[in-house]
Amino acid sequence: MSTPLLQALSDLAKPDTLPNPYPVLARLREASPFAEFDGALVVAGRHADCASVLRHPNASSQRGTSLLAPATTRRARERPSFLSLDPPDHTRLRRLVSKAFTQRTVAGLEPRIRAITGDLLTAAATAGQLEVVSQLAYPLPVRIISEMLGVPVEDHPRFAGWSARLAHSLQPGFGLPPDQAQALADAADAASAEFAGYFRELIALRRARPQPDLLSALITAEDSGDQLTEDELIATCVLLLVAGHETTVGLIANAILALLRHPDQLALLQAHPELAADTVEETLRYDAPVQLTSRVARGGLQVGAVGAPDRALVILLLAATGRDPENFPDPDRFDIRRGAAGHLAFAAGPHFCLGAPLARLEATIAVGEVASRIVAPNLAPGGLSYKPNMNLRGPDRLVVEFAEITSAGGLPVG
């Protein structure tokens, strides 16, 4: 029989919980850390406990449990990314990938991100409304990561489709009916197979004729004579697509929604455009696009006052940590001047998100442009719905009405 806390954990996947999971997360955080199934499952939601586990050497990222069934699909087991590996394999792969994903590379993308954002907002101006997800939050990061990897522009829509299906590989299986969990895993497997076939051809082309793109850089990246294998290249591209796209979609949409719901904060940002980066950090704390992650105890580890024995699954409620009153006073208040340093939205420790600088840059530009160029924005009645993903949580539809959208120079568009 399910305990009340296990039921609360399952409730996170319910459609009526997705719009506002934070009361449930608060309950789980206050009860945490706690153990279920005779210690085989440990749940943590307090900031200090989660931060400690993320940095603990006995906290393994190699998952293999039915509670996370879609995350352990057949394709993912055959071709694991460094996200689900431990040192030394994780260290080797991350070091190789980071050579082609430098701070200088990310900074050099700023003009292109601004140009795409401007084009998308101009297109929305002529349409008369902005559906944030499909008209801004999705196309911006998918164009950037596609261009970085050297994917031809005509294939960008295929990338977006693969990304949406592969995102379910990061969806925990608990709270889902078995047939639905299996359907998500099958869809992710099919997308992974299509993606792999496409990239095997593209990798062959880049080996024969390198281009100034990220894929060519990944192919040639070398450390002490070691290079990525073809399977490792494909797994890394999958990771960059999903982790570098789907999470940014949620971050941009969540930030714009929070501003619409807090007009005083939107007015503050409009008056002080330099607060755009702070708005993104506060969104990462207040409404994180990645709601939870997990680790497996190898040799046992301590989670607060609870011991996690060897092979126990540890669920880390990242979204709950962002509203932990022990770390963030008045945590349910959205305050872009808070200075929300120390949040765990990008995890911590050896698996701190490699793409965090790019996600921050894309979201900062998008949020800043929306605040400065959209006049009198309002959430349209009935214009908000959420995608059925409890982990990569965010709107799948967010319609904004407005008086007008101006050009970058402040003139009306259209």
C-alpha positions in Angstrom: 0.0 0.0 0.0 1.3 3.5 -0.9 2.3 5.7 2.0 1.0 9.3 2.1 4.5 10.6 1.1 4.7 8.2 -1.8 1.3 9.3 -2.9 2.4 12.9 -2.7 5.4 12.0 -4.9 3.1 10.4 -7.4 0.9 13.4 -7.3 3.6 15.5 -9.0 2.8 13.7 -12.2 -0.9 14.5 -12.1 -2.2 16.9 -14.7 -3.9 19.0 -12.1 -0.7 19.3 -10.1 1.6 20.4 -13.0 0.4 24.0 -13.1 1.5 24.5 -9.5 3.5 21.6 -7.9 4.9 23.8 -5.1 2.5 23.0 -2.3 3.2 19.3 -2.9 6.9 19.9 -3.1 6.8 22.0 0.1 5.1 19.1 1.9 7.7 16.6 0.6 10.6 19.0 1.5 9.4 19.4 5.0 9.1 15.7 5.5 12.5 15.0 3.9 14.8 13.3 4.0 12.7 10.2 4.2 13.1 6.6 3.1 10.6 4.2 1.6 10.7 0.5 0.5 12.9 -0.5 3.4 15.5 2.2 2.4 15.6 1.3 -1.3 14.2 4.8 -2.0 15.3 8.0 -0.3 13.8 11.3 -1.1 15.4 14.7 -0.3 14.0 18.2 -0.9 16.0 20.4 1.5 18.7 22.5 -0.1 21.5 21.4 2.2 20.8 17.7 1.7 20.5 17.9 -2.1 23.6 20.0 -2.4 25.5 17.4 -0.3 24.3 14.4 -2.3 25.1 16.1 -5.7 28.7 16.5 -4.6 29.1 13.2 -2.8 31.6 10.7 -4.4 29.2 7.8 -3.6 26.3 9.3 -5.4 26.3 7.6 -8.8 24.6 8.9 -11.9 24.4 5.4 -13.4 20.7 4.7 -13.1 19.1 1.3 -13.5 15.7 1.1 -11.8 12.1 0.7 -12.8 11.2 3.9 -11.0 13.0 5.8 -13.7 11.9 3.5 -16.5 11.8 6.0 -19.4 15.2 7.3 -18.4 16.7 3.8 -19.0 15.3 3.1 -22.4 17.1 0.5 -24.6 18.8 3.2 -26.7 20.0 5.1 -23.6 21.6 1.9 -22.2 23.3 1.1 -25.5 24.6 4.6 -26.0 24.8 6.4 -22.6 25.8 10.1 -22.5 28.2 11.4 -19.9 25.2 12.7 -18.0 24.6 9.1 -16.8 28.2 8.1 -16.3 30.5 8.2 -13.3 34.3 9.0 -13.2 36.6 8.2 -14.8 34.4 7.8 -17.9 32.4 10.9 -17.1 35.5 12.9 -16.4 37.0 11.9 -19.7 33.9 12.6 -21.8 33.1 15.9 -20.1 36.7 17.1 -20.6 36.6 16.2 -24.3 33.2 17.9 -24.8 34.2 21.0 -22.8 37.1 21.6 -25.2 34.6 22.3 -27.9 32.1 24.2 -25.6 34.2 27.0 -24.2 33.1 30.3 -22.6 34.5 32.1 -25.6 32.4 30.0 -28.0 29.2 30.8 -26.0 30.0 34.5 -25.7 30.5 34.6 -29.5 26.9 33.5 -30.0 25.4 36.6 -28.4 24.9 38.5 -31.7 23.3 35.5 -33.3 21.0 34.9 -30.4 19.9 38.6 -30.4 19.3 38.5 -34.2 17.1 35.4 -34.0 15.2 36.7 -31.0 14.6 40.0 -32.8 13.3 38.2 -35.9 11.0 36.0 -33.9 9.4 39.0 -32.1 9.0 40.9 -35.3 7.2 37.9 -36.8 4.9 37.8 -33.8 4.1 41.5 -34.1 2.6 40.9 -37.6 0.7 37.9 -36.3 -1.0 40.0 -33.6 -0.1 37.8 -30.6 2.8 35.9 -29.2 2.5 32.2 -28.4 5.7 32.2 -26.3 6.5 28.5 -26.6 6.1 27.9 -30.3 7.0 31.4 -31.5 10.0 32.1 -29.2 11.0 29.7 -26.5 11.2 26.6 -28.8 12.6 28.0 -32.0 15.4 30.2 -30.4 17.4 27.4 -28.7 16.7 24.8 -31.4 18.1 27.1 -34.0 21.1 27.9 -31.9 22.0 24.3 -31.0 21.3 23.2 -34.6 23.5 25.9 -36.1 26.2 25.1 -33.5 26.2 21.4 -34.5 26.1 22.3 -38.2 22.6 21.0 -39.0 21.2 22.4 -42.2 18.4 24.9 -41.7 15.9 22.7 -43.5 16.4 20.0 -40.9 15.7 22.2 -37.9 12.1 21.2 -37.6 13.1 17.5 -37.4 15.5 18.5 -34.6 12.6 20.1 -32.7 10.5 16.9 -33.1 13.3 14.6 -31.9 13.9 16.9 -28.9 10.3 16.8 -27.8 10.2 13.0 -27.9 13.7 12.5 -26.4 12.8 14.8 -23.5 10.6 12.0 -22.2 13.7 9.9 -21.6 14.3 12.2 -18.7 10.7 11.7 -17.3 10.6 9.6 -14.2 8.3 6.6 -14.4 6.6 6.9 -11.0 3.2 8.3 -11.1 2.6 7.1 -14.6 0.5 4.1 -15.7 2.8 1.3 -17.0 1.4 1.5 -20.5 2.0 5.2 -20.6 5.5 4.9 -19.3 6.3 2.2 -21.9 4.8 4.4 -24.7 7.1 7.3 -23.7 10.1 5.0 -23.6 9.2 3.6 -27.0 8.8 7.1 -28.5 12.1 8.1 -27.1 13.8 4.9 -28.5 12.3 5.6 -31.9 13.5 9.3 -31.8 17.0 8.1 -30.7 17.2 5.7 -33.6 16.2 8.3 -36.1 18.6 10.8 -34.6 21.5 8.3 -34.6 20.9 7.4 -38.2 20.9 11.1 -39.2 24.0 11.9 -37.2 26.0 8.9 -38.5 25.7 10.4 -42.0 26.5 13.9 -40.8 29.5 12.7 -38.8 30.9 10.9 -41.9 30.5 14.1 -43.9 32.3 16.2 -41.2 35.1 13.6 -40.9 35.7 13.9 -44.7 35.3 17.7 -44.8 35.4 19.5 -41.4 33.4 22.7 -41.0 33.6 25.6 -38.4 30.9 24.0 -36.3 30.6 22.2 -32.9 30.2 18.7 -34.5 33.5 19.1 -36.3 35.1 20.3 -33.1 33.7 17.3 -31.1 35.1 15.0 -33.8 38.6 16.5 -33.5 38.5 17.1 -29.8 41.4 15.1 -28.2 42.9 14.6 -24.8 46.1 12.6 -24.4 45.5 10.9 -27.7 41.9 10.0 -26.7 38.9 11.0 -28.9 35.2 10.5 -28.8 33.9 7.3 -30.5 31.0 7.5 -32.9 28.6 6.2 -30.3 29.9 8.8 -27.8 29.6 11.5 -30.4 25.9 10.6 -31.0 25.1 10.3 -27.3 26.7 13.7 -26.7 24.7 15.3 -29.6 21.5 13.8 -28.1 22.4 15.3 -24.7 23.2 18.7 -26.2 19.9 18.7 -28.1 17.7 17.7 -25.2 19.5 19.2 -22.2 20.5 22.3 -24.3 17.1 22.8 -25.8 14.2 21.5 -23.8 15.4 23.0 -20.5 16.0 26.4 -22.1 12.5 26.3 -23.5 11.1 25.8 -20.0 13.4 28.5 -18.6 12.3 31.2 -21.1 8.6 30.3 -20.8 8.7 30.1 -17.0 10.4 33.5 -16.8 8.0 35.3 -19.1 5.0 33.7 -17.2 6.4 34.8 -13.9 6.8 38.4 -15.1 3.2 38.4 -16.5 2.0 37.2 -13.1 4.0 39.8 -11.3 3.5 43.1 -13.1 5.5 45.0 -10.5 8.6 42.9 -11.4 8.0 43.3 -15.1 7.8 47.1 -14.6 11.0 46.9 -12.6 12.8 45.0 -15.4 11.4 47.5 -18.0 12.9 50.3 -16.0 16.1 48.5 -15.4 17.0 46.3 -18.4 20.3 45.4 -16.7 18.2 43.1 -14.4 17.5 40.6 -17.2 20.2 38.2 -16.0 18.9 38.5 -12.4 15.4 37.7 -13.6 16.7 34.5 -15.2 18.5 33.5 -11.9 15.4 34.2 -9.9 13.3 32.1 -12.3 15.8 29.2 -12.0 15.2 29.4 -8.2 11.5 30.1 -8.2 10.3 27.8 -11.0 13.1 25.6 -12.2 12.7 24.0 -15.6 14.3 20.7 -14.2 12.2 19.7 -11.2 14.1 16.7 -10.0 17.1 14.4 -10.6 18.3 11.2 -9.0 21.4 9.4 -7.9 22.2 5.8 -6.9 24.1 5.2 -3.7 27.2 3.2 -4.3 28.6 1.8 -1.1 26.0 3.8 0.9 25.8 7.5 1.7 24.2 9.8 4.3 21.3 12.0 3.3 20.8 14.3 6.2 19.7 12.1 9.1 18.8 9.2 6.8 21.2 6.6 5.6 20.9 5.5 1.9 22.2 1.9 1.7 24.2 0.5 -1.2 22.1 0.7 -4.5 19.4 2.8 -3.0 17.8 5.3 -5.3 18.0 8.9 -4.1 15.4 11.3 -5.6 16.5 15.0 -5.3 13.7 17.4 -5.6 15.6 20.3 -7.1 12.5 22.5 -7.5 11.8 22.1 -3.8 15.3 23.3 -2.9 14.7 26.6 -4.6 12.0 27.4 -2.2 13.7 26.2 0.9 13.2 29.0 3.5 16.5 27.9 5.2 18.3 29.3 2.1 15.9 31.8 0.6 13.8 34.1 2.8 10.2 34.5 1.8 10.8 31.9 -0.9 7.4 31.9 -2.6 7.9 35.6 -3.5 9.2 36.3 -7.1 11.8 39.0 -6.6 14.2 39.8 -9.5 16.4 41.8 -7.1 16.8 38.9 -4.7 20.3 37.8 -6.0 19.3 34.1 -6.1 22.9 32.8 -5.9 23.3 29.2 -4.7 20.2 27.6 -6.3 20.6 24.0 -7.6 18.7 24.4 -10.9 21.8 23.4 -12.8 22.7 20.7 -10.2 26.1 20.9 -8.5 29.3 19.0 -8.3 30.8 17.0 -11.2 27.5 17.0 -13.1 26.9 20.7 -13.0 25.3 21.6 -16.3 27.9 22.1 -19.0 25.4 24.1 -21.0 24.4 26.5 -18.2 26.2 29.5 -19.7 24.4 29.1 -23.0 21.0 28.6 -21.4 21.6 31.7 -19.2 22.6 33.8 -22.2 19.7 32.7 -24.4 17.1 33.2 -21.6 18.6 36.6 -20.6 18.4 37.9 -24.1 14.9 36.5 -24.7 13.5 37.9 -21.4 15.2 41.3 -21.9 13.9 41.7 -25.4 10.4 40.7 -24.4 10.4 43.2 -21.6 11.8 46.0 -23.7 9.9 45.5 -27.0 6.4 44.2 -26.0 4.0 47.0 -25.0 1.3 46.2 -22.4 1.7 42.4 -22.4 -1.0 40.3 -20.8 -1.6 36.6 -20.4 -4.5 35.8 -22.7 -7.6 34.2 -21.1 -7.3 30.4 -21.4 -3.8 30.9 -23.0 -1.9 28.7 -20.6 -1.4 25.0 -20.5 1.4 22.7 -19.4 3.1 19.8 -21.2 2.6 16.4 -19.5 6.2 16.2 -18.2 6.7 16.4 -14.4 10.5 16.7 -14.7 11.2 19.0 -17.6 8.2 21.1 -16.5 6.9 24.1 -18.3 4.1 25.5 -20.4 3.3 23.9 -23.8 1.2 26.9 -24.6 1.5 30.5 -23.3 -0.4 33.1 -25.3 0.5 36.8 -24.7 -1.7 39.6 -25.9 -0.2 43.0 -26.4 -0.8 46.6 -27.6 2.2 46.4 -30.0 5.7 45.1 -30.4 8.3 47.7 -31.2 11.5 47.3 -33.1 14.9 47.2 -31.4 15.0 51.0 -31.8 11.6 51.5 -30.2 9.5 52.0 -33.3 6.3 50.1 -33.9 6.5 47.0 -36.0 4.0 46.1 -38.7 
